Amino acid sequence: MKKIIAIIFMLSTIINYAQEKEVNTKPNRKYRKHQKGFYGKLNKEAYQTVMDSIEFYSGVKLSRKKKLYVNFRQKGENCVIYGMKKESSKIVFSNIERISKRITKKYDTQNLLLFDRSSFFKDFLLKSKRWKLAPDFFEKNIFTKNKICEAFIVIRPNGEFYKYYGEDHFSIVETLLKSDKWEKGKIVKDVK
């Protein structure tokens, strides 16, 4: 019996290792194929429901008069930071925290840093005071694509939102936060 348990454990470890090794860690064509941005507008009732849900599931009180920026980390087939050494990835996360804090403060925006339990960086992020473990609500309802390990959404009080899948996105976030007008109804498929 002990041999069977040992064999099962060994096989599951090998399978998990093989699956994680298949992660694309280069910002190449395969990666860019999955970088996507989506624009939309919620009516007042839908906006209220979404904000209430985000507030409930994140455990953070949110103002309905300010924009909201949510940075979300998940497991994805494409993840540049996953290919970095541990110390380098720690620096990247520190930069994410610092930059998101700076630009959300500058543009009077609420800031949530979330990760799901499948994230490659779960163990590291659990130790951080700035990142929150997100319940399944976020991956099932907001960040439904998991081809890239990072995504964000900006939601404005008028119900407009912009969701983006891709890493190193702060120039896009800053453009969205400082702009009073977004391109209505336009879905941006490839933001560089």
C-alpha positions in Angstrom: 0.0 0.0 0.0 2.8 2.4 0.9 4.4 1.7 -2.5 1.2 2.6 -4.3 0.9 5.9 -2.4 4.5 6.7 -3.1 4.1 6.0 -6.8 0.9 8.1 -7.0 2.6 11.0 -5.2 5.7 10.7 -7.5 3.5 10.7 -10.7 1.4 13.7 -9.6 4.6 15.6 -8.8 6.1 14.7 -12.3 2.8 15.7 -14.0 2.6 19.0 -12.1 6.2 19.7 -12.9 5.7 18.9 -16.6 2.6 21.1 -16.8 4.4 24.1 -15.2 7.4 23.6 -17.6 5.0 24.3 -20.5 4.5 27.9 -19.4 5.7 30.4 -22.1 7.9 32.9 -20.3 8.8 35.0 -23.3 6.9 38.0 -24.6 6.8 36.4 -28.1 4.2 35.9 -30.7 2.4 33.2 -28.7 2.2 35.6 -25.7 1.1 38.6 -27.8 -1.7 36.5 -29.3 -3.4 36.4 -25.9 -2.9 40.1 -24.9 -6.4 41.5 -25.2 -8.3 44.6 -24.1 -12.0 44.9 -23.7 -14.2 48.0 -23.4 -17.7 47.9 -22.1 -20.3 49.9 -20.2 -22.6 48.7 -17.4 -26.0 50.2 -16.8 -26.5 51.7 -13.3 -28.0 48.5 -11.9 -25.3 46.3 -13.3 -22.6 48.7 -12.1 -24.1 48.6 -8.6 -24.2 44.8 -8.6 -20.6 44.5 -9.9 -19.3 47.0 -7.3 -21.3 45.4 -4.5 -19.9 42.0 -5.5 -16.3 43.2 -5.7 -16.7 44.9 -2.3 -18.2 41.7 -0.8 -15.7 39.2 -2.2 -12.6 41.4 -1.7 -13.6 42.5 1.8 -12.7 46.1 1.0 -15.1 49.0 1.3 -15.4 50.8 -2.0 -16.6 54.3 -3.0 -19.0 54.5 -5.8 -17.7 58.0 -6.6 -14.2 57.0 -7.6 -12.6 54.8 -10.3 -11.5 51.4 -9.3 -8.3 49.6 -10.5 -8.0 45.9 -9.9 -4.7 44.1 -10.7 -5.3 40.3 -10.8 -2.7 37.5 -10.7 -3.6 34.0 -11.9 -2.0 30.9 -13.3 -1.7 31.3 -17.1 -0.1 29.5 -20.0 1.9 32.7 -20.7 3.8 34.4 -17.8 7.0 36.3 -18.3 7.6 36.9 -14.6 7.4 33.1 -14.0 10.6 32.7 -16.0 12.5 35.1 -13.7 14.7 34.1 -10.8 13.0 34.4 -7.4 14.8 37.6 -6.4 14.0 39.3 -9.7 10.3 38.4 -9.4 10.3 39.8 -5.8 11.6 43.1 -7.3 8.9 43.1 -10.0 6.1 42.6 -7.4 7.6 45.4 -5.3 7.5 47.6 -8.4 3.9 46.6 -9.1 2.9 47.6 -5.6 4.8 50.9 -5.7 3.6 51.9 -9.2 0.0 51.0 -8.7 0.0 52.9 -5.4 1.5 56.0 -7.1 -0.7 56.2 -10.1 -4.0 55.3 -8.3 -3.2 58.0 -5.7 -2.3 60.5 -8.5 -5.6 59.9 -10.3 -7.8 59.5 -7.1 -8.5 55.9 -7.9 -9.2 52.9 -5.6 -6.5 50.2 -5.8 -7.0 46.4 -5.3 -4.2 43.9 -5.8 -5.7 40.4 -6.0 -4.4 36.9 -6.8 -6.2 33.6 -7.1 -5.3 30.3 -5.4 -3.9 28.9 -8.7 -1.4 31.8 -9.1 2.3 30.7 -9.5 3.1 33.3 -6.9 0.5 32.4 -4.3 3.0 31.4 -1.5 4.9 34.6 -2.0 1.8 36.9 -2.2 0.2 35.3 0.9 3.0 36.9 2.9 2.3 40.4 1.5 0.0 42.9 3.3 -0.9 44.6 0.0 -2.1 41.5 -1.9 -5.4 39.7 -1.1 -6.3 36.1 -2.0 -9.3 36.4 -4.2 -12.2 34.0 -4.0 -13.4 32.1 -7.1 -15.8 34.9 -7.8 -13.2 37.0 -9.6 -11.9 34.2 -12.0 -15.5 33.0 -12.7 -17.1 36.4 -13.3 -14.5 39.1 -14.1 -11.2 37.6 -15.2 -12.5 34.6 -17.1 -9.6 34.1 -19.5 -6.5 32.5 -18.1 -4.1 32.5 -21.0 -1.9 35.2 -19.4 -1.0 35.2 -15.7 -1.9 38.9 -15.1 -4.9 41.0 -15.9 -6.5 44.2 -14.8 -9.8 46.0 -14.9 -10.5 49.7 -14.5 -14.1 50.6 -13.7 -15.4 54.2 -13.7 -18.4 55.5 -11.7 -20.4 55.9 -14.9 -20.2 52.2 -15.5 -17.5 52.2 -18.2 -14.9 49.6 -17.8 -11.7 48.4 -19.5 -10.3 44.9 -18.9 -6.9 43.9 -20.1 -5.0 40.6 -20.1 -1.2 41.1 -20.2 1.8 41.9 -18.0 3.6 45.3 -17.8 0.5 47.3 -18.4 0.9 50.4 -16.3 1.2 52.8 -19.3 -2.2 51.6 -20.3 -3.6 52.0 -16.8 -2.2 55.5 -16.5 -3.7 56.5 -19.8 -7.1 55.2 -18.8 -7.0 56.8 -15.4 -6.0 60.3 -16.6 -8.4 60.3 -19.6 -11.9 61.7 -19.2 -13.1 60.1 -22.5 -12.6 56.6 -23.6 -13.4 55.3 -27.1 -17.0 54.2 -26.7 -17.7 50.7 -27.6 -14.3 50.0 -29.1 -12.6 46.7 -28.2 -8.9 47.1 -28.4 -7.5 43.8 -29.6 -3.8 44.5 -29.6 -2.4 47.2 -27.3 1.4 47.6 -27.5 
